[in-house]
Amino acid sequence: MTKVILNKKISARVANGHPWIYGNEINNVTGDPLPGAITEVFTHDNKFIGKGYMNPKSQIMVRLLTRKKSEEIDEQFFYNRILSAWQYRQKIGYTENCRLVFGEADFLPALIIDKFNDYLVIQTLSLGMDFWKDAIVKSLQKIFFPKGIYERNDVPVRELEGLPQQKGFLSAPFDTNITINENGFKFFVDIENGQKTGYFLDQQDNRRAIKSIVKGADVLGAFTYTGTFEIHAAGYGAKKVTGIDISENAVNQANKNAALNDLQDICNFTCMNAFDALKQWGKDGPAYDVVMLDPPAFTKSRENIQKAVTGYKEINLRGIKLIKPGGFLVTSSCTNLVGPDLFLQTIHNAAKDAKRTLRQVTFKAQSSDHPIIWGMENTNYLKFLIVQVL
């Protein structure tokens, strides 16, 4: 087996729990470092740290899978880890729709599995994890006996690992347009062509948090995608809900979701650029009781963090200006590189520029089926904030 020896100054960080090992953190490699192969990792003074899979062509050269020297990395290992992840979700109340495996947070780095009732969607985002894809599928079939398993590996990050982008069935073919239940509402999920794995499960708990503030309200939702927040607002008693998104396909899906829940008379979804609309309406547009902003990630690189912050400040400034005194702003960020403190400061700065005072109602992370591991910053990525705008 290949053996990796770490630099002295890096060993403590990895020994304290982080599973990623970068190429420039490695002092020496012995053996034949085959791409995707399992390797043992040791400190600079030859103390065992763990086992993981290796990719010499990746910036993250090793991702650790276990800290136990006696634990074998085989099909049974993946079965045990996936079963453990499922048992955790069941224990905290997720049984129908959930993120079943959340990569590093479930000690299966670069593996994502979403469960949509009887259907499973997987992403193997690194070479080492892709090597075990058959074992992962076998484990899922044994544990769940699902109606279907689909691969959504059509993501650019795989190319950094020397992998092709691809998608398709990992089980017998099935209709990839399915319907799920969430918080008492129904939503269409396009497993094959929807964003990410077809649906954003990470906000399912947060969508319940708007229940009280939207009753009888005139609501605007920007970056609406398929209308999940907006349909929750309508179902929770909003008087009128307007949703805007730049994607025509997303807007069409949102209108279908509204009809599916018999809320088409309350919800109105329109295809338009949210940045342009918020800017224009902030000058002379309507005022709302509640404004909801749920934009996509504005950056995935550290070099563009300031650009992302500028974008978040801009949309929140415009959103705040549209809110009646005493109304509410519901705002989110899924940009991992913009941490909670920076996000809150950005919203505070937007409010100061708008000459409005904010009163915090709630501040949360992603739903608990996307668990956060302390010390692994990439597992704590979503910021969800509700404030009253005075």
Order of alpha helices (4+ residues) and beta strands (2+ residues): beta-alpha-beta-beta-beta-beta-beta-alpha-beta-beta-beta-alpha-alpha-beta-beta-beta-beta-beta-alpha-beta-alpha-beta-alpha-beta-alpha-beta-alpha-beta-beta
